[in-house]
Amino acid sequence: MTLEHAASGRLAEFMETNELNWDALYALEAPRIYNYFRFRLGSDSDVEELTARTFERAWRSRSRYRRDLAGFATWLFKIAKNIGTDHLRARHEHLPLDAALEVTTEGTPERDAEQRSNLTRLALLCAALPERERELIALKYGAVMNNRVIAELTGLSESNVGTILHRLVQTLRDQW
């Protein structure tokens, strides 16, 4: 069972009653929202702030959530995407995957140095990509979303998302 299926199963349990269990939803979705922002922005203080702002806005907007239009995770990531876009517009900076350099790993110093080198190289390759492609990479690999959810968030078709991501990965591999 994939992480996405397990998460959606747990999410369905929380949604069975008319009242949302915000503590459980936060525990389930906060790491994914955090990783999404980390892939998109980089700075830990910004990532934490935007994650908190996402849940705050979701809480304030909870009366407008409609289960018949979108799943909770989709609705929440749409809020996160809007908050991230607003943040980037306000800063006029574009920090693609540079944040990945700050990701800590367990291992040897050599392995850490190799990973930093690889992440720097990947960040440079991704920096050359158009905004839409960077967004798709952040949603797919940062937020660990499936193509269907990404399609709902971006307005692209599911097959188009898959095709674009496949070509992006192939392009990045070729440039590697």
Backbone bond lengths (Angstrom), bond angles and torsions (degrees), N, CA, C in turn:
res aa  C-N    CA-C-N  psi(-1)  N-CA   C-N-CA  omega(-1)  CA-C   N-CA-C  phi
1 M - - - 1.452 - - 1.523 108.35 -
2 T 1.303 116.93 131.43 1.453 120.62 -178.97 1.516 110.51 -78.25
3 L 1.334 114.72 164.09 1.461 121.21 177.51 1.519 110.12 -58.56
4 E 1.323 116.44 -41.88 1.465 121.26 -178.67 1.529 111.19 -61.68
5 H 1.354 117.14 -44.01 1.463 120.08 179.91 1.529 110.81 -66.54
6 A 1.319 116.77 -41.83 1.460 120.26 178.78 1.519 110.17 -62.83
7 A 1.318 116.79 -43.83 1.470 120.81 -179.83 1.512 110.60 -64.82
8 S 1.335 118.07 -42.92 1.456 119.36 -179.17 1.521 110.75 -67.76
9 G 1.325 117.73 -33.01 1.462 120.34 176.27 1.511 111.82 -65.83
10 R 1.336 116.43 -43.94 1.466 120.65 177.89 1.517 110.52 -66.51
11 L 1.326 116.21 -37.33 1.451 120.29 179.72 1.525 110.61 -64.76
12 A 1.324 116.79 -39.14 1.468 120.33 178.81 1.525 111.15 -62.14
13 E 1.337 116.74 -36.71 1.458 120.09 177.18 1.522 111.12 -61.30
14 F 1.328 116.38 -41.70 1.461 120.76 -178.39 1.519 111.51 -68.86
15 M 1.330 117.23 -26.89 1.451 121.76 -172.75 1.528 112.91 -91.97
16 E 1.326 119.13 -2.05 1.450 121.08 -173.27 1.521 112.82 -66.06
17 T 1.298 117.78 -32.96 1.453 119.88 177.35 1.521 108.50 -88.30
18 N 1.318 116.37 168.32 1.459 120.07 179.45 1.522 111.91 -70.26
19 E 1.310 117.39 -27.26 1.462 122.35 179.65 1.522 109.16 -93.30
20 L 1.311 115.71 134.17 1.457 120.07 176.88 1.520 109.74 -80.43
21 N 1.297 116.66 138.93 1.458 122.21 175.88 1.525 106.75 -88.88
22 W 1.330 116.36 91.57 1.456 121.56 -172.50 1.514 112.90 -64.56
23 D 1.308 117.91 -35.03 1.462 119.61 178.19 1.526 110.50 -62.79
24 A 1.307 116.31 -45.78 1.463 120.34 -179.89 1.531 111.16 -68.25
25 L 1.338 116.75 -41.31 1.458 120.21 178.80 1.528 111.20 -63.79
26 Y 1.316 115.95 -39.48 1.467 119.61 178.06 1.529 110.36 -64.10
27 A 1.320 116.41 -46.18 1.469 120.23 -179.81 1.530 111.02 -60.68
28 L 1.310 117.20 -35.10 1.454 121.67 -178.19 1.529 112.72 -77.88
29 E 1.319 116.82 -44.09 1.466 120.69 -171.18 1.528 114.95 -96.84
30 A 1.313 119.65 -22.09 1.466 121.30 -176.41 1.538 112.83 -57.19
31 P 1.333 119.83 -44.04 1.470 118.05 178.65 1.528 113.31 -61.37
32 R 1.322 117.31 -35.90 1.469 120.62 -179.96 1.535 110.75 -70.72
33 I 1.324 116.22 -41.52 1.466 120.16 177.74 1.528 109.20 -64.02
34 Y 1.328 116.19 -44.58 1.465 121.63 179.60 1.537 110.27 -58.32
35 N 1.328 117.13 -48.37 1.464 120.73 -179.79 1.525 111.83 -64.22
36 Y 1.323 116.32 -37.32 1.468 119.89 176.84 1.531 109.53 -58.19
37 F 1.332 117.35 -50.51 1.460 120.66 179.62 1.526 111.63 -65.65
38 R 1.310 116.89 -34.89 1.468 120.02 -179.53 1.525 110.38 -63.82
39 F 1.315 116.89 -40.92 1.459 120.47 177.71 1.525 110.86 -67.23
40 R 1.322 116.50 -36.15 1.463 120.28 -175.41 1.517 113.71 -81.47
41 L 1.342 118.33 -33.96 1.457 119.80 -167.18 1.516 115.40 -118.49
42 G 1.286 118.36 -48.98 1.444 119.52 177.03 1.499 116.34 108.35
43 S 1.301 118.94 -62.00 1.458 122.28 -173.56 1.519 111.24 -65.37
44 D 1.345 115.86 125.37 1.463 119.37 -178.09 1.518 112.75 -58.96
45 S 1.337 117.09 -40.03 1.458 118.87 -179.60 1.524 110.95 -64.73
46 D 1.337 117.58 -39.74 1.459 120.44 176.42 1.523 111.33 -66.46
47 V 1.313 116.62 -41.67 1.459 121.20 -178.42 1.529 110.35 -61.41
48 E 1.315 116.37 -47.19 1.465 120.36 179.86 1.527 110.80 -63.94
49 E 1.317 116.61 -42.63 1.466 121.57 179.82 1.523 111.01 -62.46
50 L 1.317 117.23 -45.66 1.460 120.62 -177.88 1.530 112.03 -70.60
51 T 1.321 116.92 -33.88 1.468 119.95 175.28 1.526 109.32 -62.95
52 A 1.321 116.57 -46.32 1.468 120.50 178.85 1.525 110.78 -62.99
53 R 1.330 116.35 -41.98 1.465 120.43 -179.90 1.533 111.21 -63.06
54 T 1.332 116.93 -35.99 1.458 121.12 178.51 1.527 110.92 -61.30
55 F 1.329 115.88 -48.51 1.463 118.81 -179.14 1.527 111.80 -69.99
56 E 1.323 116.69 -32.52 1.463 119.69 176.81 1.527 110.05 -64.47
57 R 1.331 116.85 -45.91 1.463 120.09 179.45 1.527 110.91 -65.84
58 A 1.322 117.20 -38.24 1.464 120.14 177.51 1.529 109.96 -62.62
59 W 1.314 116.66 -42.26 1.464 120.96 179.66 1.532 110.25 -61.89
60 R 1.337 116.06 -46.59 1.466 119.63 -179.67 1.518 111.61 -65.87
61 S 1.321 117.61 -29.73 1.467 122.34 -176.31 1.517 112.50 -97.85
62 R 1.310 117.74 7.91 1.472 120.38 -172.47 1.524 112.84 -57.67
63 S 1.307 119.28 -29.81 1.461 120.78 -179.85 1.529 111.67 -70.51
64 R 1.329 117.05 -18.95 1.461 120.84 -179.78 1.528 112.93 -93.78
65 Y 1.322 117.48 -4.37 1.465 120.16 178.79 1.519 109.01 -69.68
66 R 1.340 115.49 129.98 1.466 120.81 179.55 1.522 108.86 -122.37
67 R 1.314 114.85 113.45 1.467 120.81 -179.23 1.511 112.67 -61.76
68 D 1.332 116.78 -28.56 1.459 119.86 -177.41 1.538 112.18 -73.29
69 L 1.331 118.04 -16.49 1.460 121.07 -178.97 1.523 113.46 -97.30
70 A 1.335 117.28 -34.55 1.467 119.86 -177.45 1.518 109.84 -160.46
71 G 1.316 115.44 153.85 1.451 120.24 173.66 1.521 109.29 -69.75
72 F 1.320 116.40 160.56 1.458 120.02 -176.79 1.523 111.67 -60.76
73 A 1.330 117.54 -43.98 1.474 120.32 -179.07 1.527 110.32 -61.98
74 T 1.309 117.90 -40.71 1.462 121.25 178.58 1.522 110.15 -62.97
75 W 1.320 116.69 -45.60 1.462 122.13 178.98 1.530 110.18 -60.84
76 L 1.319 116.02 -44.96 1.461 120.85 -178.84 1.532 111.20 -65.33
77 F 1.333 117.92 -41.39 1.457 120.19 179.55 1.525 111.60 -70.87
78 K 1.309 117.92 -27.90 1.459 120.41 174.53 1.532 109.01 -65.39
79 I 1.315 116.73 -41.45 1.466 121.22 175.58 1.525 109.63 -61.96
80 A 1.338 117.10 -46.47 1.466 121.40 -179.92 1.527 110.76 -61.12
81 K 1.302 116.67 -42.58 1.468 120.91 179.87 1.522 110.09 -61.47
82 N 1.328 117.46 -44.16 1.462 121.07 179.04 1.526 111.48 -64.58
83 I 1.311 116.74 -40.96 1.466 120.56 178.51 1.527 110.08 -64.83
84 G 1.321 117.22 -42.69 1.462 120.79 177.91 1.524 112.05 -63.12
85 T 1.320 117.01 -41.72 1.465 121.25 178.17 1.521 110.69 -63.00
86 D 1.325 116.61 -45.65 1.469 120.59 177.81 1.528 110.72 -59.88
87 H 1.316 116.22 -41.75 1.462 121.06 -179.63 1.528 110.94 -63.06
88 L 1.318 116.91 -45.84 1.460 120.64 179.96 1.527 111.74 -65.42
89 R 1.303 116.88 -38.78 1.466 119.96 178.06 1.520 110.71 -64.19
90 A 1.322 115.90 -39.85 1.466 119.88 -178.47 1.527 111.24 -68.60
91 R 1.312 117.59 -34.48 1.472 121.59 -177.83 1.512 112.80 -85.28
92 H 1.311 116.88 -26.36 1.463 122.20 -175.14 1.519 111.55 58.35
93 E 1.300 115.73 28.73 1.453 121.65 174.86 1.517 108.21 -118.91
94 H 1.276 116.54 152.31 1.454 120.64 175.93 1.520 107.66 -128.64
95 L 1.310 114.99 105.16 1.454 120.26 178.57 1.521 107.98 -110.56
96 P 1.305 117.27 98.89 1.463 118.37 -175.24 1.523 113.01 -69.38
97 L 1.287 117.94 -102.16 1.453 121.40 -174.93 1.525 113.15 -101.25
98 D 1.319 117.55 12.95 1.460 119.99 179.04 1.522 111.49 -57.09
99 A 1.310 116.70 -26.72 1.462 120.54 -179.64 1.522 111.39 -61.28
100 A 1.290 116.94 -25.83 1.457 119.98 -178.44 1.525 111.93 -63.17
101 L 1.322 117.02 -19.36 1.460 120.23 177.90 1.518 111.54 -66.29
102 E 1.334 116.81 -26.77 1.451 121.45 -177.49 1.529 113.01 -85.30
103 V 1.316 116.85 -6.00 1.458 120.73 -178.82 1.527 108.86 -66.94
104 T 1.314 115.41 125.98 1.454 118.75 -179.79 1.522 109.75 -89.53
105 T 1.306 114.61 144.24 1.459 120.18 177.88 1.516 108.35 -133.41
106 E 1.288 114.33 159.83 1.452 118.85 174.59 1.520 107.36 -94.17
107 G 1.278 115.58 138.27 1.452 118.61 179.82 1.503 111.04 157.99
108 T 1.304 114.28 -167.07 1.457 121.18 -178.55 1.523 109.90 -84.98
109 P 1.320 117.46 160.47 1.466 119.82 176.24 1.536 112.50 -59.26
110 E 1.327 116.44 -35.88 1.461 119.42 178.63 1.530 110.72 -65.26
111 R 1.307 115.14 -43.57 1.464 119.61 179.46 1.534 110.28 -65.47
112 D 1.323 116.92 -40.74 1.460 120.89 177.70 1.527 110.66 -62.69
113 A 1.325 116.90 -42.09 1.462 120.75 179.35 1.526 110.89 -65.55
114 E 1.315 116.38 -40.38 1.462 120.20 178.12 1.524 110.31 -64.42
115 Q 1.307 116.00 -42.29 1.460 119.42 179.70 1.533 110.97 -65.32
116 R 1.344 116.81 -42.58 1.472 119.84 176.77 1.522 110.69 -59.85
117 S 1.304 116.42 -42.34 1.461 121.13 178.72 1.529 110.75 -62.15
118 N 1.322 115.92 -45.41 1.466 120.17 179.23 1.524 111.46 -64.51
119 L 1.327 116.67 -41.30 1.460 120.13 179.68 1.526 111.64 -67.38
120 T 1.314 116.32 -37.36 1.465 120.06 176.14 1.521 109.87 -62.61
121 R 1.310 114.91 -44.81 1.467 120.04 179.47 1.525 110.71 -62.95
122 L 1.328 116.94 -44.21 1.460 121.34 178.40 1.526 111.00 -63.98
123 A 1.322 117.12 -42.28 1.466 121.12 179.09 1.528 110.78 -61.56
124 L 1.319 117.43 -40.46 1.463 120.64 177.89 1.526 111.54 -65.13
125 L 1.317 115.97 -40.98 1.467 119.44 178.01 1.530 110.65 -65.65
126 C 1.319 116.33 -41.58 1.465 120.38 -179.46 1.526 111.85 -70.53
127 A 1.321 117.13 -31.63 1.465 120.63 179.61 1.526 111.54 -61.41
128 A 1.316 115.89 -27.44 1.460 120.08 -179.94 1.529 112.33 -80.47
129 L 1.321 117.18 -9.35 1.463 120.93 -178.93 1.528 110.54 -80.30
130 P 1.326 116.56 152.98 1.466 119.93 174.82 1.536 110.94 -64.11
131 E 1.315 116.28 159.99 1.466 122.99 -177.10 1.529 112.01 -54.41
132 R 1.320 118.08 -45.31 1.465 121.24 -177.60 1.522 110.76 -59.05
133 E 1.321 117.39 -43.20 1.455 120.68 -178.69 1.529 111.38 -67.82
134 R 1.337 116.74 -39.42 1.470 119.77 176.46 1.532 110.32 -62.48
135 E 1.331 116.62 -39.33 1.466 121.23 178.32 1.531 110.40 -62.78
136 L 1.317 116.83 -44.69 1.470 120.34 179.65 1.529 111.23 -62.51
137 I 1.326 117.06 -40.78 1.468 120.41 178.30 1.518 110.36 -64.00
138 A 1.330 117.22 -42.44 1.466 120.72 179.86 1.521 111.05 -63.80
139 L 1.335 117.41 -40.87 1.463 120.06 179.26 1.528 111.22 -68.27
140 K 1.323 116.89 -42.22 1.468 120.85 -176.45 1.526 111.95 -72.06
141 Y 1.331 116.94 -50.18 1.458 120.05 -171.72 1.522 113.55 -100.56
142 G 1.312 117.92 -26.00 1.465 120.68 177.58 1.515 111.70 -83.43
143 A 1.334 115.49 -48.27 1.460 120.62 -177.67 1.528 112.09 -93.65
144 V 1.311 118.08 -4.06 1.470 124.33 178.05 1.543 110.49 53.14
145 M 1.323 115.02 52.13 1.467 120.38 179.08 1.518 110.16 -99.45
146 N 1.323 114.52 154.20 1.453 117.99 174.87 1.526 109.49 -86.38
147 N 1.309 116.53 168.24 1.466 121.41 -174.82 1.518 112.52 -63.78
148 R 1.309 117.97 -32.57 1.461 121.43 179.99 1.524 110.54 -63.72
149 V 1.309 117.25 -45.93 1.465 121.12 -179.62 1.527 110.08 -67.84
150 I 1.326 116.75 -40.62 1.465 120.42 177.48 1.527 109.92 -60.99
151 A 1.320 116.25 -41.07 1.466 120.23 178.89 1.525 110.95 -61.51
152 E 1.322 117.13 -42.60 1.464 120.65 178.78 1.524 110.99 -62.64
153 L 1.329 116.54 -38.69 1.457 120.20 -178.40 1.526 113.28 -73.48
154 T 1.308 116.87 -34.47 1.465 120.32 -172.65 1.518 114.00 -98.97
155 G 1.316 117.16 -15.21 1.458 119.66 -177.37 1.519 113.51 83.43
156 L 1.312 117.20 5.57 1.461 121.78 175.66 1.522 108.96 -88.97
157 S 1.320 116.94 162.50 1.458 118.74 174.24 1.527 108.86 -76.51
158 E 1.324 115.53 157.09 1.459 120.34 -179.79 1.526 111.31 -60.56
159 S 1.320 116.83 -41.84 1.466 119.52 -179.99 1.531 110.99 -68.45
160 N 1.331 116.74 -33.90 1.462 120.14 177.71 1.525 110.29 -66.26
161 V 1.322 117.04 -41.16 1.469 120.76 177.04 1.525 109.58 -59.27
162 G 1.326 116.40 -47.90 1.461 120.64 -179.86 1.519 112.30 -61.19
163 T 1.323 116.17 -42.54 1.462 120.83 179.89 1.525 111.00 -64.78
164 I 1.323 116.13 -46.56 1.471 119.82 -179.53 1.520 110.40 -62.17
165 L 1.339 116.81 -45.70 1.465 119.58 -179.62 1.525 111.48 -64.11
166 H 1.314 117.18 -40.72 1.465 120.71 178.15 1.532 110.29 -60.15
167 R 1.322 115.92 -46.38 1.465 119.84 179.93 1.525 111.41 -66.20
168 L 1.329 116.55 -37.66 1.467 119.83 177.89 1.521 111.55 -62.62
169 V 1.314 115.99 -47.00 1.466 119.99 179.40 1.525 109.93 -61.95
170 Q 1.320 116.34 -42.64 1.467 119.89 178.78 1.528 110.57 -62.83
171 T 1.317 117.44 -42.95 1.466 121.70 178.63 1.520 110.95 -62.21
172 L 1.335 116.02 -45.28 1.467 119.46 179.12 1.531 111.26 -63.93
173 R 1.318 117.39 -39.02 1.469 120.37 176.37 1.518 111.26 -63.23
174 D 1.331 116.12 -43.17 1.464 119.85 179.78 1.522 111.44 -63.76
175 Q 1.326 117.34 -36.11 1.463 121.40 -179.04 1.522 111.89 -79.61
176 W 1.308 116.83 -18.08 1.457 121.14 -176.94 1.508 109.87 -64.76
